[in-house]
Every structure is written in C-alpha cells, then in structure tokens.
Amino acid sequence: MSVSVDRPGALEQLIAGEPTGPGVGKRAGRGAGKRAAGADVPDVFSADCPSRLVLEHVTSRWGVLVLAALLDGTRRFSELRRQVGGVSEKMLAQTLQALERDGFVHREAYPVIPPRVEYSLTPLGRGAAQRVWELARWIGGSLPDVFEARDAYDAGR
C-alpha cells in the first residue's frame, strides 16, 4: 500500500514516525496498515511507495549534511558548499533542488546583481533535519564500536 502525497500531513506523519495503525512495529501484510475509514498510510516496504524517493533524498549523504547545515540558519549556496566538505557544485545543486521540491528547503532568490540566493529549512525540513542530525551524531559517537566490529569481522574472514 502506498500513501497519497496529496493527502495533507502524509509526509509529516511519515517523518514524525507516528504510528500508522494495525501492523505497527512489524511488517504489515497486504491490506494492513489502514488508520481510519479507508485512509492510506505509507508502506515503506512496498517497492512502489512514494515515500521511498523522499527517504532517499533526506537520507542521502549530501541530503543529511545539507539539512544539518541549514539547522544553523539560512545559508547561501557558497556557504553551504564550504560547510559541506567534499560536495561538488553539481551535487549540491541537485540535492538542494530535490529537498526544495519535497518541501524541506525554501529557496529565496533576490533580484539583485550579482544574483543572491539563500536557502533555509521549512517547518517540515526542520523536523526532518533534527531527526537525521540526531542519527548522524549517534553514528559519530558510535564509531569506536563500529571500527571494533569491522576489525572483528575482517579478522574472521
């Protein structure tokens, strides 16, 4: 089952991790996951679920870092490029465009010469950014355990 992206609050519900009814906490079978009187809910395990593409945009390497950088406030393109080390201009532009299209980033273009464009988080983007940044910080704090697990794995091969 997939979610209708036209339904108000669908993406917010997915990002907020709110319960979605029967089948919560386990892989729901066909027909499970209805919240109320025919309401569609996201089934991220379904290959045709539109939330998969949104999830890809938000959790990509550059998506996570751009969202996290914008948590600190409005940034210009060049500021983002400096802050997000290693990202090419092309990848940064594509990432910003995808996040803007999904409603996570607001782009403000000022009619001045030279052109000035600023990027900021929308309320939806702030929620997503806080969640992925928490995950990124957890990963950073868990690196010693990850490296230890890798060493043990490699030693056993």
Summary of the structure (lengths in Angstrom):
residues: 157
radius of gyration: 18.7
end to end distance: 40.5
largest distance: 61.0
contacts: 411
relative contact order: 0.12
helix: 50%
strand: 9%
